[in-house]
């Protein structure tokens, strides 16, 4: 049964929730979106439930309550249960006995990255589980889906050759000083496939580990993770040589990769599988030298970060000294407060998407219409942190993958980048995608360069330098963050940050239209270096009347709850961006239905030290 917030898997008899892919996907009507993704016939859906379960406990997430209302009491629901601290062996045994006494079973008895466990529990027993003294929060085990050439010079890379048009791009100068050599990046996605551009000059695979939390082969079957990896560190071996007319190279072409597959052949996965991947990284980070994690995926926000399992897990990575880069999400059309999880995490680097209009001219760059806007709901953090090119990005093609076979028009034919007479009819080694999924790995590649230059940099210092060195642009930091990443400036940046959480913003009740921001200088450890004027620009728009008056941001109901994004014909995502911004729909969107409720926003502490800025142009 598909319902307002969940998907019923007939094969397993389990209710799960939908989550958003940052490279935008397809919505189908008439039948569930996941039916088309699976590529196999789906049995007719059972009739709607008329005697659903009503959950009353306050520590149950709003989307879980909605799912339960569409379930019979004995229907198994997969949940993540947060506990107040790390689980001991005795606590794991106690929880196992509790869940089994309720007619359920343990899916995972604990995580290193999240204080809690995953379980299957009958819908009618969820309130009983929530009443357990150690159950801090009970949430759906939400379902996750995934969210260069011309882009490279617009972030400051050196180029030579001619400006490309349409799918084409410039020949990139391979003489850059820093290439990510010696840095390992973990990509949590659909896996990374084998591709010539991900090998060394000797033909050795630069993907040192392929790990998977899902059934099937460890490599990529969908195509998203391979594309993301190419943006981070493709070395253009397929588009260089005597006949080459265009070269498609990633930002850090010498990085090593660890492939963490959490999305299956249909591009979907579970939050619990992402938690397993994060646990693996925490355990193996020293063995493989993992310094950076890229997450070009996410899910809609239903609770504060301190309750959200995925948000808590990525924060555990930053505490371990790993730089985490996450896509902001592709829900800019919803307006302010549309950043998805884990992009809402305070210490991660959250990336929005620019459109560079296939030129090297910076003046025509603008935000992509689909790029999610801050502040975050319900925590009111100023996000995204930075923006990067994400519109119509050419990267690696996974031949035969789901995206490749379903969207052949997004292939970049070989004749577009080589004059080799033997390849003129070839489908090519590259593929075009758009979304904040593509913007995040741009930043990840730059982070790899920064860590190659100075391996002693902390996660906080990397984030702070990226934001301070970004090119200030646009008229709103809730859209553009601290600005567009700038490779030379980031590499030349100095200063050490003790911490770098994204600041809270506050609605000034006494001055209508005025928004107050936490002082980043005090928060990050040095006002002289990291003061909010230096990071955000001395005339940033803090008097943003539109943000001040947006009740969806400051109220108790998130933007997800008042928009037709939760439908019984919809999986999260709204279109493949066939030609980037704006999107060309390849299938009808969802029919409007009421959205789920949302938890009450927790009150924010009053700012200890803050500044209120007048409305003005945003520049450096």
N, C-alpha and C positions, 0 to 999 in steps of 0.2 A: 504494500500500500504506500503510495506517495501521498504526502500530506503537507500542511502549511510549512513545516520546518524539517520534516524528516523524510527518509526514503526507506521503504520496507523492502528488504532483500528476500524474495521468495525462497531462494536457494538455501539461505542460512536461517531464515526466520528472525532476523535481527533488524531493529530499527536503528538507523544512523542518520546523521545530519549532513547537510551540504556545506561545503566550504569553497572559498573563492580562489581561482587560479589567476595569477597576476598577468599572464599573457592571455588576453581575453578569449573565452570559449564560446560555444554555441548553445543557444536555447532552442529547444524544439517545442512545438505545440501539439496537442492531441495525445501524444504519448510522452512518457518521461524522457528527459534529456539523456539520462544514463542508458536508456534502451538503445538509442542511436550510438552511443559511445561503445557499448559492448559489442556491437556488430553481429549479434545473434538474436534470433527471435525471442521475445519475452512473452511469458504466459499472460493471459488477460488478468488485469488487476482485480483484487477482491473488492466487494462493495465497501463504501465508506462505513466507518464505525460510528454508531449512533449512541453508544453507551460508554464513551471514553472515560479515562481515569482523571480525576481532579486532584492535583497535587497542591498542598496548602503550606508546606514548610518554606520559610523565608530564605533558606540557604540552598534552594533549588533554582537553577538558572531558568530564565524566562522561556528560552526556546525548548528546554526539556519539558516544562509544564505544557507548552503547546503541543509537543509531540505526544505526551502522555494522554492529552485530551482526545487524541485520534487513535488511541490504542485500546485493545481489550486488556483486562487486568492481568492475564497470563502471558501477554506478548513480551518477549525478551527485548530489553533496551540496553544498548551498550553505553556505559557512562564512565566518566573520570571523576574520582572522589578525592578532593583535597583534604589533607590532614594538617594539623598544626605544626608538625615537625617531621624530621626523618623517621622512617618506620623501622623499628627494631624487628628482629626475627620473631619475638613473642607477639608483637603487634601484627605482623603479617599473618601469623597463625590465627590470632583472634579474629582478624578481618575475614580470613578464609572461612572460618566456622560461621561467622555472622552471615556472610553472603550466601553460603550454602544453606543455612537455616531459612533463608528467605526464598529459596528455590532458584538461586542464581549460581554463577560460577565466576571464578577469578580469571581475568584475561592476562593481567600482569600484576604481580604482587608488590611492585614498587619501582621507582625510578630514581636515578642519581640526580636528575635535572628537575624533578618535580616531587614535592612532598605529597604523595598520594598513590593511588592505584587505579587500575581499570577493571571493570567488572561487567558481566551481563546479569541484569536483574529484571524480574517481572515488573511490568509497569505498575501493577497494583501494590508492589512492595517498595516503591521508590521513596515514599514518605517515611516508611519504617527505617530505610537506610539513612535518610537525611537526619532522622532523630537520634542516630548514634552519636554519643558524646564526642567522638573523634572526627565526625564528618563536618569539616569546616564549610565545604561547598561541594555540591553535586551538579555536574554539567554533562551535557551530551558529549560523547566521543565524536566530535564533529568531523565531517568529511572534508578533506583538503583536495584542492585542485591547483594546478600550476597557474600564477598571475600573467662594414663598420667604418664601415669605411668613411663615409661622409661624416659620421659621428666623431671619429677620432680627431680631426683637426679642430672641431668646434669645442673640444675640451682641452685643447692646447697641445696636441701631439704634432710632431713635424710631419709634413707631407711633401710629395713631389708628384708631378704628373698633372693631369687635367681634372677638372671638377666633373663628377659623375652626374648623370641624370636618371631619374626614375629609380630602377633597382641598382643602378651602377654607382660606383664610388671612386675615390682617387686611388692612385698607387701610393701606398704608405711607405715612407722612408723607414727602413729597418735599422737605422743607425742610432736609435734612441739609447740613452745611457743606461737606463734601468728597465729591465724586462721581466721582473718577478723571479729572477733566478734564485734558487735556494728557498723559495717560499712555497708552502703547500696550502692549497685552498680546498676546503670541503664544500661540495655542492649538494645540498639537500633538495632533491627534485625527483625527476622521473628516471634517474640514472644517466650515465654518460656512455654513449655508444663509441665504437671504434671508428676513428676518422684519421686520415693522413695528416690533417692539420693539428692533431693532438699527439703527434709522435716527435721524437728528437730527429736530428739530422741523420742519425744512424738507424732510424726506423724503430726505435724503442718506444713503447707506449708511455706517455707521461701520466696516465691514470694509474697510480701505484696500487690502488685498492678499489675493488668494486664490491660494495656491501649492499644487501637488500633486505628490507623488512617485509616485502610482499612476495607472493608466489611467482614462479616463472624464472626466467634467466635474470642474472644480475645486471645485465646491460640495459640500455634504454630501448624501450619499445614504442614510446610515444613521440619523442623527438624534441620535447621542450628542454630537458636537461642538457642535451647535446648542443642545442642552440645557445643556451646560457653559457656553457663551458667555452664555446668558441668566442663569445664576446669577451670573456675574461682573458683567455689565453690561447686562442687559435694562432698558429704561426704562418699561415698563408702558403703552406707548401703546395696546395692544390692550385694556387693562383699566382705563382711566380715562375720565372724561367724565361727562356728566349721568346716564347710566343705570348707571354702575358701582356694584357692591355689594362687590366685592373687587378688590384691586390686587396684581398680581404683579410686583415690581420686583427687579432684581438689586442686588448690594451696591455697585457703582460704576457707576451708569447713564450716565455720560458718557465712559467709556473708549473708545479706538479699539482695533480688533482687527486682527491679522494672522492669517489662517487658514492653518494648515499641515496639509494633508491627507496623512496617512500610512496611514489605514485606508480600505479600499474600501467598496463598497456592501454587502458582507457583514460589515462590522465587523472585518475582519482586516487585518494588515499585517506588515511585516518590520522587524526591528531596523535593517537596513541603510538602510531608507527613513527611519526616525527619525533616523539619523545624518546623512542628506542634509538633512533639515529643520533640524537643529541647525547644520550647516555654513552653510546659507543665512542663518539668524538671526545667526550670528557675522559674516558678511560684510555683512549689510544693517542691522545693529542701529542704526547711527548715522543712516542714511538715513531710517528710519522711527521713530526714537526708542523702540525696543523696550527696556523696562525690566524686564518680567516675562514668564516663560514658564510656562504651565500644562500639566502632563502627567498626565492622568487615565487612564493606561494603565500597563502593566508586564508583567513576565514572572517566572517562578519563578527563584529564586537557585540557581545552580549553581557559583559561584566567588566569591572575594573581589572587592570593588569594584575593586581594582587590576588585576584581570584581566577584569572584566565590561565589554564594549564600551559598552553603554548607560550604565552607571554612570560610566565614564570621560568619556563625551561630555557628560553633564549637569554634571559637575564643571568641564569647560572653559567652560561658560556662566557659572558662578559666578565663575570666575577672570577672566572678561571684565566682571564687574560687574553681571551680570544676576541678578535674584532668580528662583530656580527653585522652583516649588511642585509637589509630586508626591503622588499618592494612595498610601496605605500598602498597599492591597490588601484584598481581601475574604475572607481566609482565616483569620479569627479562630478558626474552629472547629478549626483545626489546633493551636491553642495558641500558646505562646511561640515566637519565632523565625520567624514567618510573614510578615514584611514582604517585599514583592516589590521587584524592581529596576524603576525607578531610585530607589525610596524608600530604599534602603540607602545611598545616597550621603551622605557625611558633611556636606556643606555645603548640601544642598538642604533645604527645609522640607517635611517628611514629615507628612501629615495623616491622622489616623484619623477615624472617623465616629461622631457622637453620634446618639441618637434623642431628640427633644424632646417626643414624645408629643402633638404638636399643641396645646401650651399655651404660655403666656408664663411659666409658673412654672418657675424654674430648678431647684428642689429635686427635681423628678421626672425631670430629664434623666439619662441613663445612656449607657454605651457601647453601640453597636450590636453584637450578637453576632457579626456577620460581620467586624467591623473587625480587621485584622491586628494582631498583638501583637509587641513587641520582646522581648528585644534582637535585633538583626539577626544572621543567620547568614551566613558564619562569622566576621564581623568583630567581633561583640559590641558594636555601638553602641546607645546608648539611644534607641530610636525607638518610636512616632512622636514627633515634636517637639511637636505640638499636636493637638487634636481640634476638630471643628466639626460642625454639623448636616449629616447626610447621608442621613437616613432619610425616605423619602416626600417628596421635594422637588419642588415644582411649578416648572417652568420652561418654556422655549419648546418648542413642538411643531413638528417638521418634517413638515408634511402630505405624505403619500405616501411618506415614508421607510420603511426596513425596520422599524424599531421601531414606527412608527405603524401600519403595515398589519398587522403580526403581533400587536400587543398593543393593539387598539382600546380595551380596558377601562381603559387607563392615560391616555386622553384626559380632559381636564377640560372638560366641555361648557360652552358659552358661558353657559347659564342659571345656572351656578354662580357667575358673577362679573358678570353684567350683566342688567338688566331691559329691555334694548332689545327691543321686540316683534319686530323683524326678525331677531333672532339666537337666539331661544329654541330653535330646532331645529338650530342650528349645532353642529358638532363641537368648536368652540373653537380657541383659539390656543395652548393650554398642555397640558402633559404631565407625568406624575409618574414619577420614577425614584428609586431608592435605591442607595447604595453610597458607598465612599470617593471614587469619581469625582465625586460631588456635593459632598462635603465639601471637597475640594481647591480648587475654584473659589470657595467661600466665603472662603477665606484669600487667594486671588489678588485678589479684589475689595477686601479690606481692605488688602492691600499697595498696590494702586493708590491708595487713599485716602491712605495714609501718604506715598507718593511725590509725590502732588499737594501735600500740606501742606509737605513738605520734599524737594525734588528732589535735594538733595545726599546723601541717605542712601545708604550702601553696602549691598550685599546682606547682609553680616555684621551690620550694625547693625539692619537690618530684622528679620532672624531673631531676634537676641538680644532686641530689644524685644518682639516678638510673644510669645516664650516667657516672658519675665519678667512681662509684663502679663497673661498668661492667668490665668483663674480656676482656682485649685487645687481639684481635686475628685477623687473616687474614692479607691481604696486602693492603686493601683499605677501608677507612672510608666511601666511597660512596656505598659500598656493606655491610659492617659490622656495620656501624655507630660507636658509641663509644664502641661497644663490646657486648658481651653476658651477659644478666642479671645474677646477682649473689645474691641469697636471703640473705645469712648471711652478705655479705659485704654491701648490700643496707640497711639492718636493723641496721648495726653498723655505717653507714656513719653519718658524722656530717657536719656542715656548713649550712648557711642560704643564699638563693639566692633571690635577690629582683625581678628578672625576669629571664626567661630562654628560650628565643627564640632560635631556631636552627640558627646557624650563616650563613651568606652569604659566598659564595666562589666567587672568582674573577679570571678570566683568565688574567694572567700577559702577556701583549702584548710585553713587552720588553725582557722577558726571556722565550723563547719557552719551553714548557713542565712544566712551573712553575705555580702553582695555589695558590692564596692567600686566607686566611681565616680570617674572623673577629675575634678579640680577645674576646673569651668568658668570660675571667676574667673581662674585662671592661664592657661588655654587661650585665653580670649576677650580677655585684655589688661588687665583691671582687677578684682582680687579684691573691692574695696569695692563695685563696681557689679554685677558678674556672678557673685559667689560662688554656689555651688550651693544654698545656703539660699535666696537671693533668687529663683533661677530655678525650683527644684523644690519649694520649701516646706520649712519648718524641721523637719517631722516626716515626711518622705517615707519610704516603705517600702523601705529598702535591705536590711533583713533578711528578704527575701522567700524563704522556704524553698522554695516551689514553683519559683521561678526557679533558685535555687541547685542544686536537685536534679534539674533537667530535663536529662537526658543528651542529648536531641536538640539543645539549644542549645550545650552545651559539648563535644559529641562530634564525630566526623568525618562524620556523616551528617545532612543537613538534614531538616527535617520533610517536605519534598517527597518524600524518598526512601522514607518509610515510610507513605505514605498513598495511597489509590486515586484520585489526581488525574490520573495519567498512564494513560490507557487507550486501546485502539484504537477505542473508540467515543466518545472525548471530545476536545473542544476546551477549552482552559482557560476556566474560569468554571463555575459550578454551578447557577445559576438566575437568571431575572429575578425581582427582588423585587417581585412583583405588588402586595403590600400592605406592602412594607417588612419590618421585623424583626418576627416571623420570616418567612422566605421561604415563599411558596407555590410549590411546584414545578409547573412547566408541562410538564415532561417528565421521565422517569426519569433518575436519575443513573447514573454509570458503574459497571460491575461491578468488584468488588475484584480487583486484580492486583498483583503485586509492583512496586514503584516502582524507578526507576533508582538507581544508586549516586550518591554525591556526593563531591566532592573533599575531601581532608584539610584541616581548618581550619588556617590558618597561625597560628603562635604569636603572641600579642600581647606587645608590650613591657611591662615592668613599669611601673606608673604612677609618674611622677616626683613627683607630689604628689596625694594623694587623701584622701578622707574616707570613713569607714565609718559609716553611719547605723543607729540602732536601729529595730526594727520599731515602727510607730505609725500613727496615722491620717494621711492625706495631706491637708493643708489649707494655706492661706496664713496 
